């Protein structure tokens, strides 16, 4: 589904990402791991168009994406749940979800029942402001908003950060459900090792803006991966 070759990214004069090669397949969870500051979020920003990449090629479902800006990449099928969730605090839950309609033709401007089946709390809180929700509820809202765009590729940046354990379990079940539906590729950036290992099919370990190790769960034992991430 997603193919990235030789991706580079700069912030001003500083090069942050160095020649990243990455694939994410439909019906699979691809997990990007590494310690803080190695470039994981920068990689998701580059894939989503949030921060323009400096070089490299990227294709989705066989289509070369060139250097499209973030809103056009969203229309092409890249959904992004950023670190910190980035919901609109003064808009209601319903209005936050309806911002996703910008990626869809007018005939599809509706919130699918599936959203409320996966996140029942959002139905109860439709008219509550986004800023009044707990961190876990905001995370559910951010994932729901991304799902409404009908993504071919879903990017999730630290979805468990600052979230209570019962919500972490629910988010894990939602990721499993989306993976098993088999119609989207999922890229997960996650520091919570057990959560990430339990969900992922393929791993990429980053260090200093480069991929140092990659492989499937069959290629890498849990101990090998833990050692790589801990260095």
Helices and strands as residue ranges (DSSP letters): E 2-11, E 14-24, E 29-33, H 40-48, E 55-60, E 63-64, H 70-76, E 78-81, H 93-98, G 99-103, G 106-108, H 113-118, H 120-124, G 130-132, H 135-148, E 153-157, H 165-181, E 185-189, H 193-199, E 202-207, E 210-216, H 222-230
